[in-house]
Amino acid sequence: MRKTVLWPAAIGGLVIGVSLAGLLEVPDLHALNSLFVLRGPRPPAAPIVIVTIDEDSFADLDLAWPWPRALHGRLLDILGRRPVAVG
């Protein structure tokens, strides 16, 4: 009875230790990558547009942060004219 409990506990402890040490991360990422390769490329369901506010935006508008709320409102009005899907 003791051997039947000891071996699974030892193997379980070993797997947990290896996982916590991060030794399974690279094989896991390789396996995930292989699944994506097997699946093949898929076109996006809809066009994706990413709106960013960066240093160039500050330079183009010649405004310092924080921008006026009216400007944020105008931006949201313009973006709201298009249908948006959040997933």
N, CA, C and O atoms as a MOPAC input file, in Angstrom:
PM7 MOZYME 1SCF
protein

 N      0.83000 1    -1.19800 1     0.00000 1
 C      0.00000 1     0.00000 1     0.00000 1
 C      0.86800 1     1.25200 1     0.00000 1
 O      0.55900 1     2.24100 1    -0.66500 1
 N      1.94300 1     1.19000 1     0.74800 1
 C      2.81000 1     2.35200 1     0.88100 1
 C      3.49300 1     2.70200 1    -0.44000 1
 O      3.64100 1     3.88100 1    -0.76400 1
 N      3.91000 1     1.69000 1    -1.20800 1
 C      4.57400 1     1.92700 1    -2.48700 1
 C      3.60900 1     2.51200 1    -3.51400 1
 O      4.01200 1     3.32900 1    -4.34200 1
 N      2.34700 1     2.10600 1    -3.47100 1
 C      1.38400 1     2.62300 1    -4.43500 1
 C      1.09900 1     4.09600 1    -4.22300 1
 O      0.71000 1     4.77700 1    -5.17200 1
 N      1.27100 1     4.60900 1    -3.03900 1
 C      1.04700 1     6.02400 1    -2.76200 1
 C      2.34000 1     6.81500 1    -2.93100 1
 O      2.31300 1     7.97300 1    -3.34900 1
 N      3.46300 1     6.19700 1    -2.60800 1
 C      4.73800 1     6.90500 1    -2.61900 1
 C      5.18500 1     7.27500 1    -4.03300 1
 O      5.61900 1     8.40600 1    -4.25100 1
 N      5.09400 1     6.36300 1    -4.99600 1
 C      5.55700 1     6.64400 1    -6.35300 1
 C      4.76200 1     7.76600 1    -7.03100 1
 O      5.37500 1     8.69200 1    -7.56200 1
 N      3.43000 1     7.72100 1    -7.03500 1
 C      2.69500 1     8.83800 1    -7.65200 1
 C      2.96200 1    10.17100 1    -6.96400 1
 O      3.02000 1    11.20500 1    -7.63000 1
 N      3.12400 1    10.16600 1    -5.65200 1
 C      3.42100 1    11.40400 1    -4.93000 1
 C      4.80100 1    11.92900 1    -5.31800 1
 O      4.98000 1    13.13400 1    -5.49500 1
 N      5.77300 1    11.03100 1    -5.45100 1
 C      7.12200 1    11.44800 1    -5.84200 1
 C      7.13300 1    12.00100 1    -7.26900 1
 O      7.76700 1    13.02100 1    -7.53800 1
 N      6.44000 1    11.33500 1    -8.16500 1
 C      6.38800 1    11.80300 1    -9.55800 1
 C      5.65000 1    13.13600 1    -9.62600 1
 O      6.07900 1    14.04600 1   -10.33700 1
 N      4.54700 1    13.25700 1    -8.89400 1
 C      3.80800 1    14.52000 1    -8.86000 1
 C      4.65600 1    15.64900 1    -8.31000 1
 O      4.64300 1    16.75500 1    -8.85000 1
 N      5.39600 1    15.38400 1    -7.24000 1
 C      6.28300 1    16.39400 1    -6.66400 1
 C      7.37400 1    16.79800 1    -7.64200 1
 O      7.72600 1    17.97400 1    -7.73400 1
 N      7.91000 1    15.83000 1    -8.37200 1
 C      8.94600 1    16.12100 1    -9.36500 1
 C      8.39000 1    17.00800 1   -10.48600 1
 O      9.03900 1    17.97200 1   -10.89400 1
 N      7.20200 1    16.68600 1   -10.97600 1
 C      6.59200 1    17.48300 1   -12.04300 1
 C      6.31300 1    18.90200 1   -11.55600 1
 O      6.56800 1    19.86600 1   -12.27800 1
 N      5.79700 1    19.03500 1   -10.34600 1
 C      5.53400 1    20.36400 1    -9.78600 1
 C      6.83400 1    21.13900 1    -9.62400 1
 O      6.88400 1    22.32600 1    -9.94900 1
 N      7.87300 1    20.50300 1    -9.13500 1
 C      9.16200 1    21.17400 1    -8.96700 1
 C      9.75600 1    21.63400 1   -10.28500 1
 O     10.25900 1    22.75200 1   -10.39000 1
 N      9.69800 1    20.76800 1   -11.29700 1
 C     10.22800 1    21.12700 1   -12.62000 1
 C      9.42200 1    22.28400 1   -13.20800 1
 O      9.98300 1    23.19000 1   -13.82400 1
 N      8.10400 1    22.24700 1   -13.01400 1
 C      7.25100 1    23.30800 1   -13.53600 1
 C      7.53200 1    24.63500 1   -12.83600 1
 O      7.64300 1    25.66800 1   -13.49600 1
 N      7.64800 1    24.62000 1   -11.51400 1
 C      7.92400 1    25.84800 1   -10.76800 1
 C      9.30400 1    26.41500 1   -11.08600 1
 O      9.51700 1    27.62400 1   -10.99900 1
 N     10.23000 1    25.55200 1   -11.45000 1
 C     11.57100 1    26.00600 1   -11.80400 1
 C     11.60700 1    26.62100 1   -13.20700 1
 O     12.61800 1    27.19700 1   -13.60900 1
 N     10.50900 1    26.49700 1   -13.94200 1
 C     10.44900 1    27.08700 1   -15.27400 1
 C     11.05700 1    26.23100 1   -16.36200 1
 O     11.26100 1    26.70300 1   -17.48000 1
 N     11.34800 1    24.98800 1   -16.05400 1
 C     11.99800 1    24.12600 1   -17.03700 1
 C     11.04000 1    23.61700 1   -18.10700 1
 O     11.48700 1    23.09000 1   -19.12600 1
 N      9.73800 1    23.76200 1   -17.89800 1
 C      8.76600 1    23.31500 1   -18.89400 1
 C      8.28100 1    24.44800 1   -19.79000 1
 O      7.51100 1    24.21400 1   -20.72100 1
 N      8.72100 1    25.66100 1   -19.52000 1
 C      8.22400 1    26.80900 1   -20.28300 1
 C      8.63600 1    26.73400 1   -21.75400 1
 O      7.79500 1    26.92000 1   -22.63300 1
 N      9.88900 1    26.47100 1   -22.03300 1
 C     10.36900 1    26.42700 1   -23.42200 1
 C      9.72100 1    25.27800 1   -24.19500 1
 O      9.25700 1    25.50100 1   -25.31300 1
 N      9.66800 1    24.05400 1   -23.64700 1
 C      8.96700 1    22.99300 1   -24.39700 1
 C      7.47800 1    23.31200 1   -24.61300 1
 O      6.91100 1    22.97600 1   -25.65300 1
 N      6.86200 1    23.95000 1   -23.63700 1
 C      5.45500 1    24.32100 1   -23.76900 1
 C      5.26700 1    25.33300 1   -24.90900 1
 O      4.33000 1    25.21200 1   -25.69800 1
 N      6.14900 1    26.32000 1   -24.99200 1
 C      6.06300 1    27.31300 1   -26.06500 1
 C      6.31300 1    26.68200 1   -27.43100 1
 O      5.67200 1    27.05600 1   -28.41400 1
 N      7.23700 1    25.73000 1   -27.49800 1
 C      7.49600 1    25.03000 1   -28.76200 1
 C      6.27700 1    24.20400 1   -29.17600 1
 O      5.93000 1    24.16100 1   -30.35700 1
 N      5.63100 1    23.55300 1   -28.22000 1
 C      4.43700 1    22.76300 1   -28.52600 1
 C      3.31700 1    23.67300 1   -29.02700 1
 O      2.63100 1    23.33800 1   -29.99200 1
 N      3.12900 1    24.81900 1   -28.37700 1
 C      2.10100 1    25.76100 1   -28.80800 1
 C      2.39000 1    26.28400 1   -30.21000 1
 O      1.48300 1    26.39400 1   -31.03500 1
 N      3.65200 1    26.60400 1   -30.47900 1
 C      4.03600 1    27.06400 1   -31.80800 1
 C      3.75600 1    25.99300 1   -32.85800 1
 O      3.29700 1    26.30300 1   -33.95700 1
 N      4.02900 1    24.74500 1   -32.52300 1
 C      3.77100 1    23.64300 1   -33.46200 1
 C      2.28200 1    23.51800 1   -33.76900 1
 O      1.90600 1    23.23100 1   -34.90500 1
 N      1.43700 1    23.73100 1   -32.77200 1
 C     -0.00500 1    23.67700 1   -33.01300 1
 C     -0.44800 1    24.77700 1   -33.97200 1
 O     -1.29900 1    24.54300 1   -34.83100 1
 N      0.12300 1    25.97700 1   -33.83300 1
 C     -0.21700 1    27.05700 1   -34.75600 1
 C      0.29200 1    26.75000 1   -36.15600 1
 O     -0.38300 1    27.07800 1   -37.13200 1
 N      1.45300 1    26.13400 1   -36.28300 1
 C      1.98600 1    25.77200 1   -37.60000 1
 C      1.09000 1    24.71300 1   -38.24400 1
 O      0.80200 1    24.78600 1   -39.43900 1
 N      0.65100 1    23.73100 1   -37.45400 1
 C     -0.22600 1    22.69100 1   -37.98800 1
 C     -1.57300 1    23.26200 1   -38.42000 1
 O     -2.13500 1    22.83000 1   -39.42600 1
 N     -2.08900 1    24.22000 1   -37.67200 1
 C     -3.37000 1    24.84500 1   -38.01100 1
 C     -3.28000 1    25.63200 1   -39.30600 1
 O     -4.21800 1    25.64400 1   -40.10200 1
 N     -2.15800 1    26.28100 1   -39.51000 1
 C     -1.96600 1    27.09200 1   -40.71100 1
 C     -2.45100 1    28.51300 1   -40.49600 1
 O     -3.12900 1    28.80500 1   -39.51100 1
 N     -2.09800 1    29.40200 1   -41.43000 1
 C     -2.49500 1    30.80600 1   -41.27500 1
 C     -3.99800 1    30.97800 1   -41.47500 1
 O     -4.62500 1    30.26400 1   -42.25800 1
 N     -4.55200 1    31.93100 1   -40.75600 1
 C     -5.97000 1    32.28200 1   -40.89100 1
 C     -6.07200 1    33.78300 1   -41.09700 1
 O     -5.40700 1    34.55500 1   -40.40600 1
 N     -6.89800 1    34.19800 1   -42.04000 1
 C     -7.07400 1    35.64600 1   -42.21500 1
 C     -7.86100 1    36.21600 1   -41.04000 1
 O     -8.66700 1    35.50500 1   -40.43900 1
 N     -7.64300 1    37.48000 1   -40.70300 1
 C     -8.40900 1    38.07100 1   -39.60000 1
 C     -9.88700 1    38.13800 1   -39.95600 1
 O    -10.25200 1    38.29000 1   -41.12200 1
 N    -10.73500 1    38.02300 1   -38.93100 1
 C    -12.18200 1    38.05100 1   -39.14900 1
 C    -12.64000 1    39.43300 1   -39.60800 1
 O    -13.61600 1    39.54700 1   -40.34900 1
 N    -11.95900 1    40.45800 1   -39.18200 1
 C    -12.32500 1    41.83500 1   -39.54600 1
 C    -11.04800 1    42.66000 1   -39.58100 1
 O    -10.06000 1    42.30400 1   -38.93900 1
 N    -11.06300 1    43.76400 1   -40.33000 1
 C     -9.86900 1    44.61900 1   -40.29800 1
 C     -9.64700 1    45.18100 1   -38.89500 1
 O    -10.59000 1    45.53400 1   -38.18700 1
 N     -8.40900 1    45.25100 1   -38.52800 1
 C     -8.05200 1    45.72000 1   -37.19400 1
 C     -7.35200 1    47.06300 1   -37.31100 1
 O     -6.41700 1    47.21900 1   -38.09600 1
 N     -7.80300 1    48.02100 1   -36.53400 1
 C     -7.18900 1    49.33900 1   -36.50400 1
 C     -6.79900 1    49.62000 1   -35.05900 1
 O     -7.62600 1    49.51400 1   -34.15300 1
 N     -5.55700 1    49.97400 1   -34.85100 1
 C     -5.06600 1    50.31700 1   -33.51900 1
 C     -4.82700 1    51.81400 1   -33.48200 1
 O     -4.07600 1    52.35600 1   -34.29400 1
 N     -5.46600 1    52.47300 1   -32.54000 1
 C     -5.33100 1    53.92100 1   -32.39500 1
 C     -4.34300 1    54.17200 1   -31.26100 1
 O     -4.53900 1    53.70100 1   -30.14000 1
 N     -3.28900 1    54.90900 1   -31.55800 1
 C     -2.28200 1    55.19300 1   -30.53600 1
 C     -2.09800 1    56.69200 1   -30.37600 1
 O     -2.31500 1    57.47700 1   -31.29900 1
 N     -1.69400 1    57.05100 1   -29.18300 1
 C     -1.28800 1    58.43300 1   -28.90500 1
 C      0.16900 1    58.33600 1   -28.48000 1
 O      0.48200 1    57.77700 1   -27.42900 1
 N      1.05700 1    58.88400 1   -29.30300 1
 C      2.48100 1    58.75700 1   -29.01900 1
 C      3.15900 1    60.12100 1   -29.11300 1
 O      2.49700 1    61.15500 1   -29.21000 1
 N      4.46900 1    60.10200 1   -29.08200 1
 C      5.23200 1    61.35200 1   -29.13700 1
 C      4.94600 1    62.14100 1   -30.41700 1
 O      4.87100 1    63.36900 1   -30.38500 1
 N      4.78700 1    61.44300 1   -31.53500 1
 C      4.47100 1    62.12700 1   -32.79100 1
 C      3.12300 1    62.84300 1   -32.70500 1
 O      2.94800 1    63.92700 1   -33.26200 1
 N      2.17700 1    62.22600 1   -32.00300 1
 C      0.86500 1    62.87000 1   -31.81700 1
 C      1.01800 1    64.18100 1   -31.06400 1
 O      0.40700 1    65.18700 1   -31.42700 1
 N      1.82900 1    64.17200 1   -30.02100 1
 C      2.07500 1    65.40100 1   -29.26200 1
 C      2.70500 1    66.46700 1   -30.15900 1
 O      2.32100 1    67.63600 1   -30.11800 1
 N      3.67600 1    66.04700 1   -30.96700 1
 C      4.37400 1    67.00300 1   -31.83400 1
 C      3.44100 1    67.56100 1   -32.91300 1
 O      3.47600 1    68.75600 1   -33.20400 1
 N      2.60400 1    66.69800 1   -33.50700 1
 C      1.69300 1    67.15500 1   -34.56800 1
 C      0.67500 1    68.16200 1   -34.05400 1
 O      0.35200 1    69.13000 1   -34.74200 1
 N      0.16800 1    67.93600 1   -32.84600 1
 C     -0.86000 1    68.82300 1   -32.29700 1
 C     -0.27600 1    70.00500 1   -31.52900 1
 O     -0.99100 1    70.95300 1   -31.20500 1
 N      1.00600 1    69.95100 1   -31.24300 1
 C      1.68300 1    71.00800 1   -30.48800 1
 C      0.95100 1    71.29000 1   -29.16700 1
 O      0.72700 1    72.44000 1   -28.78900 1
 N      0.59200 1    70.20700 1   -28.48700 1
 C     -0.09300 1    70.30200 1   -27.19600 1
 C      0.66800 1    69.48500 1   -26.16400 1
 O      1.29300 1    68.47600 1   -26.49100 1
 N      0.61000 1    69.92400 1   -24.94000 1
 C      1.22300 1    69.16900 1   -23.84800 1
 C      0.16700 1    68.29700 1   -23.18500 1
 O     -1.02900 1    68.58500 1   -23.25000 1
 N      0.61900 1    67.25000 1   -22.56000 1
 C     -0.28900 1    66.37500 1   -21.81900 1
 C     -0.57500 1    66.99900 1   -20.47600 1
 O      0.34500 1    67.56700 1   -19.88700 1
 N     -1.74600 1    66.93900 1   -19.96300 1
 C     -2.93600 1    66.25900 1   -20.46500 1
 C     -3.64600 1    67.10400 1   -21.51100 1
 O     -3.72200 1    68.32700 1   -21.38900 1
 N     -4.16800 1    66.44100 1   -22.54300 1
 C     -4.90700 1    67.13100 1   -23.57100 1
 C     -6.25500 1    67.60000 1   -23.03000 1
 O     -6.78700 1    67.00900 1   -22.09000 1
 N     -6.79900 1    68.64400 1   -23.61100 1
 C     -8.11200 1    69.11500 1   -23.16700 1
 C     -9.18800 1    68.04400 1   -23.38100 1
 O     -9.10800 1    67.25500 1   -24.32200 1
 N    -10.18500 1    68.02400 1   -22.50600 1
 C    -11.26400 1    67.04600 1   -22.62100 1
 C    -12.01300 1    67.18900 1   -23.94100 1
 O    -12.50100 1    66.19800 1   -24.48400 1
 N    -12.10800 1    68.39800 1   -24.45600 1
 C    -12.80100 1    68.60800 1   -25.72800 1
 C    -12.11000 1    67.84200 1   -26.85100 1
 O    -12.77400 1    67.30900 1   -27.74000 1
 N    -10.78200 1    67.78500 1   -26.81600 1
 C    -10.04100 1    67.04600 1   -27.83600 1
 C    -10.31100 1    65.54600 1   -27.71200 1
 O    -10.48000 1    64.85200 1   -28.71400 1
 N    -10.34900 1    65.05800 1   -26.48400 1
 C    -10.68400 1    63.64300 1   -26.26300 1
 C    -12.09100 1    63.36300 1   -26.79100 1
 O    -12.32200 1    62.32700 1   -27.41500 1
 N    -13.02100 1    64.27000 1   -26.54700 1
 C    -14.38600 1    64.10600 1   -27.02900 1
 C    -14.46000 1    64.04400 1   -28.53500 1
 O    -15.17900 1    63.21400 1   -29.09000 1
 N    -13.71700 1    64.92300 1   -29.21000 1
 C    -13.69800 1    64.91000 1   -30.67800 1
 C    -13.13900 1    63.59200 1   -31.20700 1
 O    -13.66000 1    63.02300 1   -32.16700 1
 N    -12.08400 1    63.12100 1   -30.57200 1
 C    -11.49300 1    61.84400 1   -30.97600 1
 C    -12.50800 1    60.70800 1   -30.82500 1
 O    -12.65200 1    59.87900 1   -31.72300 1
 N    -13.20400 1    60.67300 1   -29.70200 1
 C    -14.19700 1    59.61900 1   -29.48600 1
 C    -15.35500 1    59.73200 1   -30.46900 1
 O    -15.88800 1    58.71400 1   -30.90800 1
 N    -15.75000 1    60.94300 1   -30.81800 1
 C    -16.80600 1    61.12300 1   -31.82100 1
 C    -16.38200 1    60.55900 1   -33.17000 1
 O    -17.16300 1    59.87900 1   -33.83700 1
 N    -15.15600 1    60.83800 1   -33.56700 1
 C    -14.64700 1    60.34200 1   -34.85300 1
 C    -14.56000 1    58.81100 1   -34.83800 1
 O    -14.96500 1    58.14900 1   -35.79400 1
 N    -14.03100 1    58.26100 1   -33.74800 1
 C    -13.91200 1    56.80300 1   -33.65800 1
 C    -15.27600 1    56.14100 1   -33.57300 1
 O    -15.44500 1    55.01800 1   -34.04800 1
 N    -16.25400 1    56.81700 1   -32.97400 1
 C    -17.58100 1    56.25000 1   -32.82000 1
 C    -18.39100 1    56.17500 1   -34.09900 1
 O    -19.45200 1    55.55000 1   -34.12200 1
 N    -17.92000 1    56.78800 1   -35.14300 1
 C    -18.63500 1    56.74300 1   -36.42500 1
 C    -18.52500 1    55.37200 1   -37.10400 1
 O    -19.31200 1    55.04800 1   -37.99300 1
 N    -17.56500 1    54.58800 1   -36.68500 1
 C    -17.34400 1    53.26500 1   -37.26100 1
 C    -17.82400 1    52.20100 1   -36.27700 1
 O    -17.74400 1    52.39600 1   -35.06400 1
 N    -18.32100 1    51.08000 1   -36.79100 1
 C    -18.72900 1    50.00300 1   -35.86700 1
 C    -17.49100 1    49.40900 1   -35.17400 1
 O    -16.43200 1    49.24200 1   -35.77900 1
 N    -17.66400 1    49.11000 1   -33.92700 1
 C    -16.55200 1    48.59100 1   -33.12900 1
 C    -16.93100 1    47.23500 1   -32.56500 1
 O    -18.03400 1    47.05000 1   -32.04900 1
 N    -16.01800 1    46.29600 1   -32.66400 1
 C    -16.20700 1    44.98300 1   -32.06200 1
 C    -15.09800 1    44.76800 1   -31.05600 1
 O    -13.92000 1    44.92900 1   -31.37400 1
 N    -15.46700 1    44.41100 1   -29.86100 1
 C    -14.49600 1    44.14600 1   -28.81200 1
 C    -14.55900 1    42.66000 1   -28.51700 1
 O    -15.63700 1    42.11400 1   -28.28100 1
 N    -13.39700 1    42.00100 1   -28.53100 1
 C    -13.40100 1    40.55900 1   -28.30200 1
 C    -12.48100 1    40.14300 1   -27.22600 1
 O    -12.38100 1    38.95300 1   -26.92500 1

